[in-house]
């Protein structure tokens, strides 16, 4: 995502102002004293305190320690014993907004701090491990505190807020945010359905404008699809009745943690994986280029009709390379042969190819390739080619060579792209005036963001629960709609700004981040939720909510993993899924009584 600096003065002013408003709101909401005076110790206010009319207003004590007279059963429980609380609709709405704003600031600090750290340290551990975890941290903390509060009965009630946040965050990312990024990032589409960078002349044409992403973004969508496995596991007892719900929760928890670790490792090792793919494509290109050469010079086919090595043709090829006819192929003779194949036209280094062949064929290590070694080495290559033909569109060596060349070209282009990005990142680091100060600032932002999220997660859950009680609106719907706006708004704004640059590269990065965020929800946040349910012996009663997550994730995973170009009309598919998710939960829970 694009880095959006967060200045300390505006940030601190916003936080301090919110805290002052929050503390002063204690004058207008109902709460309970930290330690209430006894009945015989009614306070008489000083003549000059300015609050002399409180007794006539119906309060037993000063409004600063507000407890309604004779109605203690309806008094709310202040978070940490001192933060304000209320039993009124307006008061709880106010508290939800204030706590939500503070959680938004926490998410902003975490996002800005982690991206600043990424500028200093580069990708790898930071980009692959730290950024995804920090991005999901506010949601994970809110889910955690929703199930830790009070008795088992209270936790069972409040944990529904955590499930609402989990479902709402996932659905919002894949529907409202995904569709919005298509709208703001749209460009003109060519006849081959590829977008043109920075060209948007077709307006809001449903079919002639849209966005294009790279193939790696489709891979991220497939990883997102795999991440829903824990949701399926935890629902198995409800469908098949063959194992207990508690065992299913434990198995799903283990699988979620395993998927989380695997995803983080994949993100960390992704550059290494791409380099290995490039090396493999280069190796196959070298093998198929040499194997296909005899056909082009009428020596015959190196394989017979049964796919076995054709020894006479292999011997002919050996003697063709052995120009001095000493029954040995020297490195210079091999190099002359490789140059004749013109492999440098596909950016294969001739010396590198010679070194690889000599290292693989010269088993005696005498610096030359004997005829037996050559026959044995070519036979191994033919076996590799036969294995590859099972996954190829053709059994012909020349056709496979063309496919391997195309594969290598794509892998090399991606590797060069990554190298260019690394050079840009290194140049950006060098251009940072004070890396030490930037690193310190990023660490402070991470500490502030984590602290705010940890401190105000529990009050926000309590405020949502109290607002639900006061309005008689199920807490799930409040947390489903409102809380993701607080915890994901920073990433959402950043994604929309990034998509508005109208380039394939920025579109690919934007949608990869969206799929990555959903993957973290389905692994890290779900693992926290499952751990709460298992440790506190809570009842898993969220079939409707899980079904909504599965429907949205499956539909969008299939939709996004099978194509790389998305015309403008596709945004309406995403937008339609959001109200559909709300309606589905309502019908299943309140009409069919699933929960």
N, C-alpha and C positions, 0 to 999 in steps of 0.2 A: 504494500500500500504506500501511497505517497506520504512522506513525512510532513506533518503539520506541527510546527514548533509550538510549544506551550510556554509562554512567558511566566516567570514566577510571580511577579507582582499581580497581574490580573487573576492568576489562578488562586493565589493566597487570599486576595481580596474577596473573590467569589466564595471561597470556603469559609472565611471568617464571617462574612455577611450572612451566609446560610446558617452558621452556628448561632450567631446572635439572634437572628429571626426565630430560630428553633427554640432557644432558651427563653426568649421573651414571650413566645407563644404559650408558655406555662401559665401566663396570667389569664388566658381565655379558654382553657380547656380543663376538663375534669381529670383529676389525678388523685394520688394518695400520698400523704406525707411519708418520708422515709421512716420516721418513728413518730406515731401520733401521740399527742398528749392524752392523758387519762381524762375520764369524764369530769372529774372534779377540778381539772386544771384548765378550764376554759380561759383563753387568752383575752385580756382586755387591751385593745390597741392603744398605743400612746396617743395623746391628744394631737400631736403634730405629725402623725404618720400619713395623713391624707387618705386613710381607708376606713374612716369611722363608721361608714354605713354598711359594712359587710354583714353584721349580724342581722340587720333588718332584711338583707337580701336572701336570707335562708341558709347561710353557711355557718357551721359550728366553729370553724377556725378561719384564719386569714386566707384570703383567696390565693396567696402565694403558696399555701399548702392546701390545695383545694380538695375537699372531701364533702360531697353533698350530705346534708343533714338527713339522718334516718334512712339512707339508701346505700349503705356500704356494699350490699351484694352486687350492685351494678357498677361499682368503681372499677376502673381499668387498672392494669398492672404496669407501672412505668418501666421501660427498658433500663437495665442496670440500676434501677431504684431511683433515678433522678431525671431521666429524659422525659419530656412531656408526653402525655397520652390523653385520649379522649374517647367518649362513647358516642359522640355525635357524628353525623354524616359529614358535615362541613369540616369539622375539626380533623377527622381522619383523612379526608381528601387532601387537606392542607399538609398533613404530615407525610402522606404518601408522595406528594409532589416535592416536598423538601428533601426527604430521604432519597427519593428517586433522582433528584438533581445531584445530590452528593455522590450517589453511585455512578451517575454519568461522569462526574468529575474524576472519580476513581478510575473508570474505564479510560478516560482521556489521558490521565497521567500514565497509566500502564502502557497504553498504545504509543504515546509519544516517547516515553522513556525507553521502551524496548526497541523502537525504530532508531532512536539516536544511538543506542548501544550497537545496533546492527551496522550503522555507518562507520563505527570505530573498529569493531571486531570482524565484520564481514559475515557471510553466510556460514553454514555448517552447524555448529552447536547452537549458536544464537538464533539463526533463521529457522533451523529445523526443529529445535527442541524448545528454546525459551519463548519465542514469539507465539507459537500455538498454545502453549500452556498459559502464558500470561493473558492472552486474548480470551481464554475461557475461564480465567480465575474469578471474575465477579459472579458469573453464573454459578460456578462451583461453590463459592462461599455462601451464596443465597440458598442454594439447595441444601448445603450442609447445615446451616443454622435452622432451616425450616423443620428439620427432624430431630434437633437436639434439645428443643425447648420443652420444659415441663415434663409432665407424666407421659406415659405411653399413649393415653387417650388424646392428650393435647398434641403430641407429636403426630399421631395418626391423622388428626385434622389438619395440622399446619403443613404436613408433608405434601398435601395436595397443591399447596402454593409452589413448592419446588417442582412438582411434575408439570404444573401449568407453565412455569418459567422455561423448563426444558423443552416442552412441546412448542410453546409460543416462540422461543428463540429460533428453533429449527425451522418452523413453518415460516416465520418472518423472513429469514435469510433466503429461503428457497422460493419464496413467492413475491412479496412486496419488494425486497431489495433486488432480487434477481431480475424481475421485470423492469424495475426502475433503471437498472444498469443497461439493459437492452435499449430502453428509450433514449437515455442520455448519450449512450455510446454508439448509436446507429450511424452507419456510413452507407454510401451507395453500394449496391451489390452488382457485380458483373454478371454476364450470362452464365459463367461457370459457378455462380453462387459464392463468390469470394468478395469480401468487402474491400473497398479502396480506402486506404488510410487518409484521414483528414478531408475527405470529400463527402459532403452531405447536401446534394442538390435535389434529391428525390422527395424531400420533405417527409411526410408521414405515410409514405406508400407502404402498405402492409407486406408487399412482396419484393419491392425493388430497393428496400433499405433494411439494414440489419447489422449484425456484428459477426465477426469470424474469429475463432480461437484456434490455438494450435492443438496438435494431437495429445500433447502432455496434459492439457486441461481436461480432455476426455478421460485420460487415465485417472486424474484426480476425482472425477465423477464416479468412476468404477470403484475406486477405493472407498468413496463415500457410501456406495451401495453395499460393500462388504461390511461396513461398520454397523449396519442395522442388525447383524446376527444376534447380538445379546438381547435385543428386544424380542426377537422371535423365540429365543430359548426360554425367556422368562414367561412367555405366554403359553408354552407347551402344556403345562398342567391344566389350563383352562380349556384346551382344545381336545387333548387326548387322554387326560386323567391317568397317565402311567407313572408319574412321579410327583412327590409332594412339592408344594409351592416353595417351601423353604430351601429344598435341594435345588430347585430350578433357579432361585435367586442366587444361590452360591455359585452354581455353574456359570450363570450369566455374568456374575461379577468377575470370575476368573477369566472368562473369555474377553470381557471388556478391557480388563487390565492388560491382557496379552495383546489385544489389538492396539491399545494405546502405545505400548512399548514398541511394537512392530512399526506403527506409523511414525513415531518419533525417530526410530532408527533409519527408516526409509528416507525421511526428510533430511537427516544428517548425512547419510551416505549417498544421496541422490546424485551429486556431481561425479562421484566415483563410479556409480552404476552406469551413468551415461558414457564415461570414458571406456568402461569395459565393453559396452555395446559397440562403441566405435572401433575398438580393437578387434572385436569378433567380426564385425562387418568387413574390416580391412583384411583380416585373415581369410575369410571366405572368398573375398574378391580375388585375392592372390591365388588361392587354390583353384577356383573355377576358371580363372584366366589361363592358367597353365594347362589345366585338363582340357579346356576347349581348343587349345592351340593346334593339336594334331588334326582336328577336323578341318580347320581353316587352311592347312597346308597339304591336305590329301594324304596324310599318313594313315588315316583310319581312325576308328573310335577306340578310346582307351578302355571302354566297357563293352562287353558283349551284350547280346540280347537279354541275358538273364541278370544283367547288372554286375557281373563279376569282372575283375581286372582282365584285360586283354593283353597277355604277356608279350606277344610278338610286336604289338604296336608300342608298348612301353619301351621295349628294347630299341625299336626304331627311333623313338624320341631321345633315348639315352645317347645313341650314336650320333644323332643330329647335333646334340649339344656338345658332345666330345669332339671338338674340332681337330685336335692334334692326334686323335685316334690312339691314345695311350691307355684306354679302358678306364680312365678316371675323369671325373668332371671337377675341374679346379674352380675356385671362386671367380677368377677372371672369365672363364668360359661361361659360367652360370650368369655372370653379370651381362655379358654380351647377349646372351639369350633373352634375359629379362628386358634389356633395352629394346630388343627387336619386338617384344610384345607391346611396347609403348604404354606401360602401366603408369608412367608419369603423367599421362593425359588425364588420369582420374586421381591425380594428387597422391599416388603411392610412391614413396621414395625408393629408388632402385637399390641403393645400398642396404636399406632396411630390409627389403624383400630378400636380397641375397643372404644377409645375415640370418634371417628367420629360416630360410630353406636349409642352409648349411647346418644350423644348429639342430634342425629336426631330422635331416637325412643322414648326416655324418655321425653315425653311432660309434664308429671306431675312433673318432677324434684324431684322425691323421691329417686333417685339413683338406681332404678331397672326398668326393662321393663316388663310391664304387658302384658297379652295375647292380649288384645284389641289393645294396643299400637303396639305390634309386628305385628299383622295382618294388621293394618293400615299402618305401615312403609313399610312392604314387598309389600303391594299393590301399594304404591307410586313407589317403585323400579321397579315393573313389568310394570307400566305405562312408566317409563323412558326407560326400555328395549324395549317396543313396539315402542316407538318413534325412538330409535336407529336402530331397525330392518329395518325401512324404508330406512335407508342409508347404511345398511349392506348387505353383500352378502348372508346372511342366517337368517332365523327366529328362528333357534335353539339357545338356550341359551348357550350351550357348544361351538358352533361354534363362537358365538359372544364373548365369553370369550377368545377364542384363538386369535381372531382379536384384542380385547382390550389389551391382553397381548403383542402382537406384537407392537401395537401402543405405549403402555407404555414403552416398551423396547427402541423404537426409541427416544421418547421424553426424557427418562432418560439419554440415551447416549448423546443426544445433550446438556442436562443440565449439565452433568458431563464435557462435552467438554468445555462449557462456563465457568464453575467453574474453570477448569484447566487454561483456557486462562486468567481469572481474577487473579488467583494466580500468573501466570507468569507476568502479567502486574504489580501487586502489588510488586512482587519481583524486577521487572525492575525499578520501581519507587524508591524502597528502595536502589537499587544499584547505582542510580544517585548520583554522588558525591556532586553536588551543585544544588538542585532542584530550589532554588530561582534564581540562575544565569541562569539556563536553561529556566525557565519561562520568565525571562526578555528578554533573547535572542529571544525566540519565539514571544513575543509581538512586539519586535523591527522589526523582520522579517515580521510580519503581517502588521505593519505600513508602512515599506518600500515598500513592495509589493503592498499594496493598493494605496499608493501615486504614485508610478511609473505607475500603471495601470490607475489611474485617470488622471494623467498629460499627458500621451502620447497616450491615446486612441483617442483623437480628432485629433492630428497630423497624426496618422496612417491612420485614415479614410480619411483625406484630401489627404494624399499621394497616397492612393489606388485610390481615385476618380480622381486625376490628372494623375496618371499613366494610368488609363482607358481612359481618354480623349486623352492623348498623343499617345497611341497605338491603340485606337479605339476598344479595347477589352472590352466587357461588364463587368462592375464592379462586377457583381454577380459572374462570373467565377473566377476572381482574388481573391475575398474574400472567395469563396467556396474552392479553392485549397490552397491558401497561408496562409491566416490568421489563420485557425485552427492549422496549424503547429506551429505558434508562441504561441497561447494561450493554446494548449493542449499537447505540446511536452513534458513538464515536467512530466505530468501524464502518457503519453504514454511510456516514457523511464522507469519510475518506474513500470508500469504494466508489461512490457516485462521482466524486471529484476526479478520481483516477480514470473512471470509465469515460468521462466527458472529454478526455484527450483524443478520443476517436482514432485509436491505432490498434492494430491487431495485437501487438505485444502487450499494451496496457490492458486491453480487454481480456487477454489470456491470464494475466496476473490477477486481475480483479476477480474473475470467476473462479480461478484456482483458490483464491483466498476465501471465497464464499463456501466452496466445497470443503476446504480445509476446516473452516469454522464449524460446519455441520458435523464433520468427522470427529472433531474434538468434543462436540456436544454428545455424540453417540458413544463416545468412549470414556473420556475423562469425567464429564458431568454425570453420565449414566452410572459410571463406576461409583462415584460419590453417593448417588441416590440409592443404588443397590446395597452399598455398604451400610447405609443408615437403616434400610429396611431389614437387613439381616441381623445387624448388631442389636437393634432395639426391638426385634421380634415383631415388627409391624406387618400388617396384612397387605399383600399385593392385590390391590383392587383398582387397577388403572387400565383395564382392557380397552375402553373407548379411547383414552388418551394415547395409548400405545398404537392403536389402529390408525389414528390420525397421523402420527409420526411415520408409520410404515407406508401409508398410502402416499403421502407427500414425497417421502424420500425415494420410494420405488418409482413413482411416476417421473419425477425429475431426474433420477439417476438414469433410467432408460432413455428419457428424452435427450439428456445432455451427453451421454456416453456414446451414442450411435451417430452423432453428427457434430460438425465443428462450425457450421454456419447457422445462424438463427435470425430469420427474417423478423420484421417488427411484429407480425401477428403472433409470434410465440410468446410475447410478453403477456398477452391476454390469457394464455393457458396458465401461466404462473399466477397472475392476479386472481383468476377464478378459483384457484385452489385455496386461497386464504379464507374467504367466507364459507367455502365448502367445508373446510376443516372445522370451523366454529359450529356450523349447522350439524355436522356429523356427530360431534361430541354431545351437543344438546339432545339430539334425537336418541342416541344410544343410551345416554345417562338418564334422561328425564322422561323419555317415552317408553323405551324398552327396558329401563332399569338395570343396565349392565353393572353400574357401580352400586 
